[in-house]
Amino acid sequence: MKAVQVISLTLLSVLAASAQIFSPGKCPKPAVQENFDITRYIGKWYEIQKLPNTFQWGECGTATYSLKNAGVGVLNRELLADGTINAITGSAKVKDPSEPAKLEVSFYESTPPGPYWVLSTDYEGHSLVYGCTDFGLFRMEFAWILSRQPTLPEETIEELHSILTSAGVNVSKLAVTDQDEALCRPMDQ
Ligand SMILES: *[C@@H]1O[C@H](CO)[C@@H](O)[C@H](O)[C@H]1NC(C)=O
């Protein structure tokens, strides 16, 4: 079998085995938030929508960013169906100081850092995060719509969808995260 066929078959089995978003073609290079200021970005964000991925499968998702000596600390929490809280810590850093909105996030020493590009944020309301990695003829995409509140106005969501659409992301693949107050109460502890 030719190498390309082997790679394609491998990718297809990965695709079939995971909820990760794989698409044919190379990663787009969307514009990112101008003059991104990480110090205004830190604090807690609620996950409103995301592209399905293999490491977040609960509801009530939050991401909390904090300034650490050498970079940014990341704490992702979510409520699993069995009522337990899944918490994962990582770190983020800016690779190139001339592009401060392009961060790299890593959760485990053993796995390579993933791109975390802030496409749009007003720091106090919403954030739109996109990450994409090339895998040969395919790309693997991540996207999160985050909010400082457990909800986000519909018109803001529509604006963020149009940014994603311009970047070539199929927004109908976005999954809505349940942030229902009663459901998410265990997260307060
Ligand atoms: C976008 O995703 C939806 C839902 O998975 C799918 O039905 C549709 O064909 C996709 N559209 C494109 C252009 O890929």
PDBQT file of the ligand as one rigid body, heavy atoms in Angstrom, charges set to zero:
ROOT
HETATM    1  C1  LIG A 201     -21.705  21.155   8.210  1.00  0.00    +0.000 C 
HETATM    2  O1  LIG A 201     -22.002  20.270   9.256  1.00  0.00    +0.000 OA
HETATM    3  C2  LIG A 201     -23.292  19.690   9.174  1.00  0.00    +0.000 C 
HETATM    4  C3  LIG A 201     -23.545  18.919  10.473  1.00  0.00    +0.000 C 
HETATM    5  O2  LIG A 201     -22.513  18.002  10.736  1.00  0.00    +0.000 OA
HETATM    6  C4  LIG A 201     -23.379  18.844   7.919  1.00  0.00    +0.000 C 
HETATM    7  O3  LIG A 201     -24.656  18.288   7.814  1.00  0.00    +0.000 OA
HETATM    8  C5  LIG A 201     -23.069  19.700   6.705  1.00  0.00    +0.000 C 
HETATM    9  O4  LIG A 201     -23.016  18.899   5.555  1.00  0.00    +0.000 OA
HETATM   10  C6  LIG A 201     -21.750  20.429   6.874  1.00  0.00    +0.000 C 
HETATM   11  N1  LIG A 201     -21.568  21.374   5.785  1.00  0.00    +0.000 N 
HETATM   12  C7  LIG A 201     -20.449  21.433   5.073  1.00  0.00    +0.000 C 
HETATM   13  C8  LIG A 201     -20.407  22.480   4.013  1.00  0.00    +0.000 C 
HETATM   14  O5  LIG A 201     -19.493  20.672   5.263  1.00  0.00    +0.000 OA
ENDROOT
TORSDOF 0
